[in-house]
Amino acid sequence: MALVPYVENSLPALSKLHNTSAQFRFADHDLRLAQDWKKLGVAAVVWDAAVVMCMYLEMGKVELKGKGVIELGAGTGLVGIVAALLGAKVTITDREPALDFLAANVKANVPQDSQGSVVVSDLTWGEGLERYPAGGYDLVLGADIVYLEDTFVPLLHTLEHLCSDSTVVLLACKIRYKRDTDFLSMLKHKFTVEEVHYDKQRDIHVYKCWKLPLRVDL
């Protein structure tokens, strides 16, 4: 997730983003996520897409126990934390400036005996991908990571690197602008994309994606 500077905003709808913490109950655990909009901007608040993604994971539509999962643009880490509480082995990633904040949320919300199943790691999309096993994950998660057009090509490259033919990608998105649908069109050149859930109240779509089979031209 890109780091965007804090800008004071008095809109009531955004007031919850300025709270120093956000509380949830997922996977039979009470979670308290620290937020720090002033320091890290969008990377340090819980967005609706992350909440809807966690709700979707709790539905049991995808198998998590014992699965290798990586979360992209994790921000506060809510999605990766919930995946770990549901039994996955999770690598939670964001850019380097957000890592201390992210690691603190993981430490505060993942039980001590489960913290070995969570790794916090630096990942700038499209860079240093050799540090991550090619096709090495069962599930790739991303909540509200489709919003900056300059990141679309490196994000797609990162997804291609992380996914094998059997990897499932779940993206939770609010479709705000034409560029968001443009990314979905780009994604469909490399992946099968299916909408599997829509939260009408929050206007969040969840898409399930998997790699298209390689074409063999005879």
C-alpha positions as CSV (number, residue, x, y, z in Angstrom):
1,M,0.0,0.0,0.0
2,A,1.3,3.4,-0.9
3,L,2.0,5.8,1.9
4,V,0.0,9.0,1.5
5,P,0.6,12.0,3.8
6,Y,-2.0,13.1,6.3
7,V,-4.4,15.8,5.3
8,E,-6.9,17.2,7.8
9,N,-10.5,16.4,6.8
10,S,-13.6,17.2,8.8
11,L,-16.0,15.1,6.9
12,P,-18.0,13.0,9.4
13,A,-17.7,9.9,7.2
14,L,-13.9,10.0,7.6
15,S,-13.9,10.8,11.3
16,K,-13.4,7.2,12.3
17,L,-10.1,7.2,10.4
18,H,-8.7,9.7,12.8
19,N,-9.3,7.5,15.8
20,T,-6.1,6.1,17.4
21,S,-7.5,2.6,17.3
22,A,-10.2,0.5,15.7
23,Q,-11.9,-2.5,17.5
24,F,-13.3,-5.6,15.9
25,R,-14.3,-9.2,16.8
26,F,-13.2,-11.8,14.2
27,A,-12.2,-15.5,14.5
28,D,-13.5,-15.5,18.2
29,H,-10.9,-12.9,19.1
30,D,-11.4,-9.3,20.2
31,L,-9.0,-7.3,18.1
32,R,-7.7,-3.7,18.7
33,L,-5.8,-2.2,15.8
34,A,-3.7,0.9,16.3
35,Q,-4.2,3.6,13.7
36,D,-2.0,6.6,12.9
37,W,-3.3,8.6,10.0
38,K,-1.2,11.6,10.8
39,K,2.1,9.7,10.6
40,L,1.4,7.1,7.8
41,G,-1.7,8.2,6.1
42,V,-3.8,5.6,4.3
43,A,-1.4,2.8,5.4
44,A,-2.3,3.2,9.0
45,V,-6.1,3.1,9.1
46,V,-8.6,0.3,8.8
47,W,-10.6,0.7,5.6
48,D,-14.0,-0.9,4.9
49,A,-12.5,-3.2,2.3
50,A,-10.4,-4.9,5.0
51,V,-13.4,-5.4,7.2
52,V,-15.4,-7.0,4.4
53,M,-12.5,-9.2,3.4
54,C,-12.3,-10.5,7.0
55,M,-16.0,-11.1,7.0
56,Y,-15.6,-13.1,3.8
57,L,-12.8,-15.1,5.2
58,E,-14.9,-16.0,8.2
59,M,-17.6,-17.3,5.9
60,G,-15.3,-20.3,5.2
61,K,-15.4,-19.9,1.4
62,V,-11.7,-20.5,1.2
63,E,-9.6,-23.0,3.1
64,L,-7.1,-21.3,5.4
65,K,-5.9,-23.9,7.9
66,G,-2.3,-24.7,7.2
67,K,-2.3,-22.7,4.0
68,G,0.5,-20.4,2.9
69,V,-0.9,-16.9,2.6
70,I,0.6,-13.5,1.7
71,E,-1.2,-10.2,2.2
72,L,-0.2,-7.2,0.0
73,G,-0.4,-3.6,1.1
74,A,-1.4,-4.8,4.6
75,G,-1.6,-1.4,6.3
76,T,-2.8,-2.1,9.8
77,G,-2.5,-5.8,9.2
78,L,-6.1,-6.7,10.1
79,V,-6.7,-9.0,7.1
80,G,-3.5,-11.0,7.6
81,I,-4.1,-11.2,11.4
82,V,-7.5,-12.6,10.9
83,A,-6.2,-15.1,8.3
84,A,-3.6,-16.3,10.9
85,L,-6.2,-16.6,13.6
86,L,-8.2,-18.8,11.2
87,G,-5.2,-21.1,10.9
88,A,-3.1,-19.8,8.0
89,K,0.6,-19.3,7.8
90,V,0.8,-15.7,6.8
91,T,3.3,-13.3,5.4
92,I,2.0,-9.8,5.9
93,T,3.6,-7.2,3.7
94,D,3.8,-3.5,3.2
95,R,6.4,-0.9,2.4
96,E,9.3,-0.4,4.8
97,P,8.0,2.8,6.6
98,A,4.9,1.0,7.8
99,L,6.6,-2.2,9.1
100,D,7.2,-1.2,12.7
101,F,3.6,-0.1,13.1
102,L,2.4,-3.2,11.3
103,A,4.5,-5.5,13.5
104,A,3.2,-3.9,16.6
105,N,-0.4,-4.6,15.6
106,V,0.5,-8.2,14.9
107,K,2.2,-8.6,18.3
108,A,-0.8,-7.0,20.1
109,N,-3.4,-9.1,18.4
110,V,-2.0,-12.6,17.6
111,P,-1.7,-14.9,20.6
112,Q,1.9,-15.6,21.7
113,D,1.6,-19.3,20.8
114,S,0.5,-18.4,17.2
115,Q,3.0,-15.6,16.4
116,G,5.3,-18.1,14.8
117,S,2.7,-18.4,12.0
118,V,3.0,-14.7,11.0
119,V,5.9,-13.0,9.3
120,V,6.0,-9.2,8.7
121,S,8.0,-8.3,5.6
122,D,8.9,-5.4,3.4
123,L,7.5,-5.6,-0.1
124,T,7.3,-2.8,-2.7
125,W,5.4,-4.2,-5.6
126,G,7.5,-5.1,-8.6
127,E,10.8,-4.8,-6.6
128,G,12.9,-7.5,-4.9
129,L,10.5,-10.2,-5.8
130,E,13.2,-12.8,-5.8
131,R,13.0,-12.7,-2.0
132,Y,9.5,-14.3,-2.3
133,P,9.1,-17.8,-3.7
134,A,7.7,-17.8,-7.2
135,G,4.3,-19.4,-7.2
136,G,4.9,-20.2,-3.5
137,Y,1.5,-19.3,-2.0
138,D,-1.9,-20.9,-1.7
139,L,-3.7,-17.6,-1.3
140,V,-2.9,-13.9,-2.0
141,L,-4.9,-11.3,-0.2
142,G,-5.3,-7.6,-1.0
143,A,-7.8,-5.2,0.6
144,D,-8.3,-1.8,-1.1
145,I,-5.0,-1.9,-2.9
146,V,-6.3,-0.9,-6.3
147,Y,-6.4,2.9,-6.3
148,L,-3.1,4.3,-7.6
149,E,-2.7,4.0,-11.4
150,D,1.1,4.2,-11.2
151,T,1.1,1.0,-9.2
152,F,-1.1,-1.1,-11.5
153,V,1.7,-2.6,-13.6
154,P,4.0,-3.5,-10.7
155,L,1.1,-4.9,-8.7
156,L,0.1,-7.1,-11.7
157,H,3.7,-8.2,-12.0
158,T,3.8,-9.0,-8.3
159,L,0.6,-11.1,-8.5
160,E,2.0,-13.1,-11.5
161,H,5.2,-13.8,-9.5
162,L,3.5,-14.9,-6.4
163,C,0.9,-17.1,-8.0
164,S,1.1,-20.7,-9.2
165,D,-1.7,-22.3,-11.4
166,S,-3.4,-23.3,-8.1
167,T,-3.1,-20.0,-6.2
168,V,-6.2,-18.1,-5.4
169,V,-6.1,-14.3,-5.2
170,L,-8.8,-12.4,-3.2
171,L,-9.2,-8.7,-3.8
172,A,-11.6,-6.6,-1.8
173,C,-12.2,-3.3,-3.6
174,K,-14.4,-0.2,-3.6
175,I,-14.8,0.8,-7.2
176,R,-14.4,4.5,-7.1
177,Y,-13.1,5.6,-10.5
178,K,-12.7,4.4,-14.1
179,R,-9.1,3.5,-13.3
180,D,-10.3,0.9,-10.9
181,T,-12.2,-0.9,-13.6
182,D,-9.2,-0.4,-15.9
183,F,-7.1,-2.4,-13.5
184,L,-9.7,-5.2,-13.4
185,S,-9.5,-5.2,-17.2
186,M,-5.7,-5.5,-17.1
187,L,-6.0,-8.3,-14.5
188,K,-8.3,-10.3,-16.8
189,H,-5.6,-10.5,-19.4
190,K,-3.6,-12.7,-17.0
191,F,-6.2,-14.1,-14.6
192,T,-9.8,-15.4,-14.5
193,V,-11.7,-12.8,-12.4
194,E,-15.0,-13.6,-10.7
195,E,-16.9,-11.5,-8.3
196,V,-17.8,-13.7,-5.3
197,H,-19.2,-11.3,-2.8
198,Y,-20.7,-7.8,-2.6
199,D,-21.3,-5.8,0.6
200,K,-24.0,-3.4,-0.3
201,Q,-23.9,-1.4,2.9
202,R,-20.2,-0.6,2.5
203,D,-20.1,-0.8,-1.4
204,I,-17.2,-3.3,-1.4
205,H,-16.7,-6.0,-4.0
206,V,-14.7,-9.2,-3.4
207,Y,-13.1,-10.7,-6.5
208,K,-11.6,-14.2,-6.7
209,C,-8.9,-14.6,-9.3
210,W,-6.7,-17.4,-10.6
211,K,-4.1,-17.6,-13.3
212,L,-5.3,-18.2,-16.9
213,P,-3.8,-21.4,-18.4
214,L,-0.8,-20.8,-20.6
215,R,-1.7,-20.8,-24.3
216,V,0.3,-23.1,-26.5
217,D,0.3,-22.0,-30.1
218,L,0.8,-24.9,-32.4
